[in-house]
Amino acid sequence: MMMDPKYIILIIAIVLFIYLVISYIIYSKMIRHGGFRNGGIVKQTDPFFAPSFDWFSKVVKEKVHIHGYDGTKLQGFYIPSYNEQSTLTAIILHGYSGQNTDMAIVAQTYSDLGFKILLPDLRGHGLSEGEFSTFGHYESYDLKKWIHFILRTYGETDQILLHGVSMGAATVLLSSLHDLPSNVKMRVVDSPYARVAPVFIRKVKNPLAIIFLPGLSFLTYYWHHFSLMNINVAKAVKKSSIPTYFIHGMKDELCPYKQTLQMMESSPASDKDIYTVLDAKHALSYTLEKPKIDEWLSKIIVKIFDLKIKTKK
């Protein structure tokens, strides 16, 4: 005996409703999270990070802001160079659920090399407005706006270095899809992901989560006009010849090292390399080998920017 078509439709409707409810719950936690205002993910009292936070609290800086594509007010800190003649600027991006002060330890390194520093809070993070994140999609448009802000406000001939970690690294790589000004001379990307979908599955720690990706993508497209499943960082890497330098730990389970190695190899940039940290988990390479990474980057910066850098004394 065949089931009444009405019951079949009802069952399908109930299943679809449950599916969308679960997808919405995931969406509300990962995308429309209401904003991360938790003070960052780096402990300021940690002995490794404490000196850089002390430096950040004392260094001369100013609060700056721009407006994103949708009018969202985005805020950050600008730190002038100790060298008044400097034409170098480093824009440094934090990761998912963090904030700009998390990157103080990286900012101090570039500042000591004579760079001017911009530390933005990504949309929905820290002091920036916004209630949702897009895993680098709209953030990459915001980054382009920050670049133009720097050139317009602090020096149109400045040479720019972009540095990002995790989602910040993905944002840096995705920004190459937006016709960046030629002032961008170098990119440093620490622990980027190649695609969002696999990261989502690993973060949830349940293989069945892949079932809800279409629902999650539907909701992000419906409300924010982009699809998580279409964010392809690996493809963006192939679109830019900007010198790009990768940092990645071989014990990274969230964003596997192999994917970053493949992205580096696929990059058309003539200047590219990867710094590998054998025992580092996701985004922790710097905590294990900071002196060596700083030395590696300093040599590259001298080469890319065609100058001899004098560190701050």
Order of alpha helices (4+ residues) and beta strands (2+ residues): alpha-alpha-beta-beta-beta-alpha-beta-alpha-beta-alpha-beta-alpha-alpha-alpha-beta-alpha-beta-alpha
